[in-house]
Structures are given as C-alpha cells and as structure tokens.
Amino acid sequence: MSAVLLLARTTLLEAGRSALPWLALGLLAAALGLAAFLSQVAITEGRELQAALAAALLRAGATFLLAVHVAASVVRESNDKVLELALALPVTRSQYYLGKLCGYGVIGFALAAASALPMLLWATPAGVALWGASLALELLLVAAASLFFVVTLANVVPAIAATAGLYLLARSIAAIQLLARGPLAEETWAQVAARGAVDAVAFLLPRLDLVTRSDWLLYGAPAAAEFGSAVGTLLVYAALLCAAGLFDFHRRNL
C-alpha cells in the first residue's frame, strides 16, 4: 500500500508541474466567458442556457484534458525508461499500475471539483454536488480507459483516439438505438441484424448518457436510486477496465 500511495503522489506531483493546471484554468475561463456571452444574447431562459452549455463544455473539456494527460504521461515515462527504473525497485507491476491509476483518479476528482465550482452561479448546491460527484466518477472511468489503452497500444495518438471513441460511443449509444428503432426503419433482415448488433454493443458499454446530466443542474437533483444506479455503472466499468489493464500490463515484455 505504501508503494501505491508513493506512486500516486509522484503522479500528482508530475501533473502539478505540467501544463495541466493552466489548461484547466483556461477551460474554466472559456466556460465563464461563454456564459457571459450567452447572458448578453439570450432572450429567454438565459440562466438555463448558460448552465447547460457551461456544464457541457466543462464536462467535455475535463474529459479530454485527463485522457490526453494520462496517455502522454505514460508514454513519456516509457520513453524515458522511468517505468523500467520503477520496476527495478521493490515494486510489483500491480502496485505500479494501481498507483498510477490512483494518482490519475485523484487528478480527475480535482478537475471535477474545479468544474463544479462555477456551476454554483446557476444551480443549487445539491444539484451541483451530485453533478460534480458524477463527473468525478466519470473521469475515473476515463482515466482507467486511457490507462488501459495506452498500456495496450503503447502510443499517444491511438490511445487518445480509442479513449475518445469509447467515450463518444458510450455517450451516444442510446441515440443510435433510437435511430435503429425509428418508425421509418424497414423490417428487413439487414435492419434486424443491424439492430441486434447495436443492442449488443449497447449491452457492453456503460450508459454515460445517464450520468453527469445537465438537467440535474436545471430541474433539481435526481432520486437516490436513479443516481446510485447511474454512478454504480461507472464504478463497475472502471473496475473492469482496471482488471483488463492489469492483465495486459503483466503479460507485456518490457
């Protein structure tokens, strides 16, 4: 446990000395600037429009920043032989992987907290608290996915592309299912097969469209059962990605 905590601490120190804090501040400034612009042009429901667009920008920006930071950090450590040096010490591969994941998870929690603070300008504290907690767990899932893909693919661009693809597909799979079942869809064998394939993919993906929703900020906090079910899925998939990453990391020849 001490090795895991030490690796998590070094991961946090690395993030603090990188450009990530400044990029996060830039993201907050962009969200507040967008809100200020909308306050001047919105004719009706200005507060709701500001909250919805600022929340969407902060969620997407925090996700992108964390995924890029995880991929770039791991590849840089591999290229600089830091990974080999760490494993030459009395540190197991599991401890190294879990330490890095814990560090990236804490970074995600910090990004979620920073993203939730501006939302207090437009939403109630209860809605903001649940939105921020959901975003923190969503970023934990993104960190686990990015770490898994960068360990497997060993390159920055493919890892970021795979993480972005997984995230966007999980966000939009419900809409894809609705399109596949549209009233204008013909009942041909090809349509039935395509619908079955979409349902199979949806079964394997987390329902990210049900978490960190803007309507929690606009129309009140969700019920406890709804919130627990939504964020519970994030924890399950983060654990599965962590297990898959550990398995792949153990079988790699360094």
C-alpha positions in Angstrom: 0.0 0.0 0.0 2.9 2.4 0.8 4.3 1.8 -2.7 0.9 2.5 -4.3 0.5 5.7 -2.3 4.0 6.8 -3.2 3.4 6.3 -6.9 0.1 8.1 -6.7 1.9 11.0 -5.0 4.6 11.2 -7.7 1.8 11.1 -10.3 0.2 14.1 -8.7 3.5 16.0 -8.4 4.1 15.4 -12.1 0.7 16.7 -13.0 1.2 19.8 -10.9 4.4 20.6 -12.6 3.0 20.1 -16.1 0.7 22.4 -18.1 -2.4 20.6 -16.9 -3.3 23.2 -14.1 -3.0 26.1 -16.6 -5.1 24.2 -19.2 -7.7 23.6 -16.5 -7.8 27.3 -15.7 -8.1 28.1 -19.4 -11.1 25.7 -19.6 -12.8 27.4 -16.6 -12.1 30.8 -18.2 -13.6 29.6 -21.5 -16.7 28.3 -19.8 -17.2 31.5 -17.9 -16.6 33.6 -21.0 -19.2 31.5 -22.9 -21.7 32.1 -20.1 -21.0 35.8 -20.1 -21.6 35.9 -23.8 -24.8 34.0 -23.6 -26.1 36.3 -20.9 -25.9 39.1 -23.5 -27.6 37.3 -26.4 -30.1 35.0 -24.8 -33.7 36.4 -25.0 -35.4 33.9 -22.7 -34.2 31.2 -20.2 -30.8 32.8 -20.1 -29.8 31.1 -16.8 -30.8 27.6 -18.1 -28.9 28.1 -21.3 -25.8 29.3 -19.5 -25.8 26.4 -17.1 -26.4 23.8 -19.8 -23.7 25.0 -22.2 -21.2 25.7 -19.5 -21.8 22.2 -18.0 -21.4 20.5 -21.4 -18.1 22.5 -22.1 -16.6 21.7 -18.7 -17.5 18.0 -18.9 -16.1 17.5 -22.4 -13.0 19.7 -21.6 -12.2 17.9 -18.4 -12.6 14.5 -20.1 -10.3 15.5 -23.0 -7.6 17.0 -20.7 -7.5 13.9 -18.4 -7.4 11.4 -21.3 -4.5 13.3 -23.0 -2.6 13.8 -19.8 -2.8 10.1 -18.9 -1.7 8.9 -22.4 1.1 11.4 -22.7 2.4 10.8 -19.1 2.6 7.0 -19.5 4.3 7.2 -22.9 6.8 9.7 -21.7 7.7 7.6 -18.7 8.1 4.6 -21.0 10.3 6.5 -23.4 12.4 8.0 -20.6 12.9 4.5 -19.1 11.2 5.6 -15.8 9.0 2.5 -16.0 12.0 0.2 -16.1 13.6 2.1 -13.2 10.5 1.9 -11.1 10.1 -1.8 -11.7 13.7 -2.4 -10.8 12.8 -1.2 -7.3 10.8 -3.5 -4.9 7.6 -2.5 -6.7 5.4 -5.0 -8.4 3.6 -4.4 -11.6 0.3 -4.4 -9.9 1.5 -1.8 -7.4 2.8 0.4 -10.2 -0.4 0.2 -12.2 -2.7 0.8 -9.3 -0.5 3.7 -8.0 -0.7 5.4 -11.4 -4.4 4.8 -11.6 -5.0 6.2 -8.1 -3.0 9.3 -9.0 -4.9 9.9 -12.2 -8.2 9.3 -10.4 -7.3 12.0 -7.8 -6.5 14.3 -10.7 -9.9 13.6 -12.2 -11.5 14.3 -8.9 -9.7 17.7 -8.7 -10.8 18.5 -12.3 -14.4 17.6 -11.3 -14.3 19.8 -8.3 -12.9 22.7 -10.3 -15.6 22.2 -12.9 -18.4 22.1 -10.4 -17.5 25.3 -8.6 -18.6 27.7 -11.5 -21.9 25.8 -11.7 -22.9 27.3 -8.3 -23.6 30.5 -10.2 -26.6 29.0 -11.9 -27.7 25.9 -9.9 -28.5 24.8 -6.4 -25.7 23.3 -4.2 -27.5 19.9 -4.1 -27.6 19.6 -7.8 -24.1 20.8 -8.2 -22.8 18.4 -5.6 -24.4 15.4 -7.4 -23.3 16.6 -10.8 -19.7 17.1 -9.5 -19.7 13.6 -7.9 -21.0 12.0 -11.0 -18.4 13.9 -13.1 -15.6 12.7 -10.7 -16.6 9.1 -11.2 -17.0 9.6 -14.9 -13.4 11.0 -15.1 -12.2 8.0 -13.0 -13.7 5.8 -15.8 -11.9 7.9 -18.4 -8.6 7.6 -16.5 -9.0 3.8 -16.3 -9.9 3.6 -20.1 -7.0 5.9 -21.1 -4.5 4.0 -19.0 -5.7 0.7 -20.4 -5.5 1.8 -24.0 -2.1 3.4 -23.6 -0.6 0.3 -21.9 -2.1 -1.8 -24.6 -1.3 0.3 -27.7 1.9 2.0 -26.3 1.3 5.2 -28.3 -0.3 8.5 -27.5 -2.4 9.1 -30.6 -4.0 5.6 -30.8 -4.7 5.6 -27.1 -6.4 9.0 -27.2 -8.4 8.0 -30.3 -9.5 4.8 -28.7 -10.5 6.5 -25.4 -12.4 9.2 -27.3 -14.1 6.6 -29.4 -15.2 4.6 -26.4 -16.4 7.7 -24.6 -18.3 9.2 -27.5 -19.9 5.8 -28.4 -21.0 5.3 -24.8 -22.4 8.8 -24.7 -24.4 8.4 -28.0 -25.3 4.7 -28.0 -28.9 5.4 -26.7 -29.5 7.8 -29.5 -28.2 5.2 -32.0 -30.6 2.7 -30.6 -33.5 5.1 -31.1 -32.5 5.7 -34.7 -32.3 1.9 -35.3 -35.8 1.6 -34.0 -37.2 4.6 -35.8 -40.7 4.4 -37.3 -39.3 4.7 -40.8 -37.0 1.7 -40.4 -37.9 -1.2 -42.7 -38.2 -4.6 -41.2 -35.7 -6.3 -43.4 -33.2 -9.0 -42.3 -30.4 -6.4 -42.7 -32.2 -3.9 -40.4 -32.9 -6.6 -37.8 -29.3 -7.7 -37.9 -28.1 -4.1 -37.6 -30.5 -3.5 -34.7 -29.2 -6.6 -32.9 -25.6 -5.5 -33.4 -26.4 -2.1 -31.9 -28.1 -3.7 -29.0 -25.2 -6.0 -28.4 -22.7 -3.0 -28.4 -25.0 -1.1 -26.1 -25.1 -4.0 -23.7 -21.3 -3.9 -23.4 -21.0 -0.2 -22.9 -21.6 2.0 -19.9 -24.6 4.3 -20.2 -22.8 7.6 -20.0 -25.8 9.4 -21.2 -27.4 8.7 -17.8 -24.7 10.3 -15.7 -23.5 14.0 -15.2 -26.7 15.2 -16.8 -27.3 19.0 -17.2 -31.0 18.6 -16.1 -29.7 17.8 -12.6 -28.5 21.4 -12.5 -31.6 22.9 -14.1 -34.5 21.0 -12.7 -33.3 19.5 -9.4 -31.3 16.6 -8.1 -32.3 13.1 -9.2 -33.7 10.4 -6.9 -31.2 8.5 -4.8 -32.0 5.2 -6.6 -31.5 6.8 -10.0 -28.3 8.4 -9.0 -26.9 5.3 -7.3 -27.7 3.1 -10.3 -26.1 5.6 -12.7 -22.8 6.0 -10.8 -22.7 2.4 -9.8 -22.3 1.5 -13.5 -19.3 3.8 -13.7 -17.6 2.1 -10.8 -18.2 -1.4 -12.3 -16.8 -0.5 -15.7 -13.8 1.3 -14.1 -13.1 -1.9 -12.2 -13.4 -4.0 -15.3 -11.0 -1.7 -17.2 -8.6 -1.8 -14.3 -8.6 -5.6 -14.3 -8.1 -5.7 -18.1 -5.2 -3.2 -17.9 -3.5 -5.2 -15.1 -3.8 -8.4 -17.1 -2.3 -6.8 -20.2 0.4 -5.0 -18.2 1.5 -8.3 -16.6 1.9 -10.1 -19.9 3.9 -7.3 -21.6 7.7 -7.8 -22.1 9.4 -4.6 -21.0 
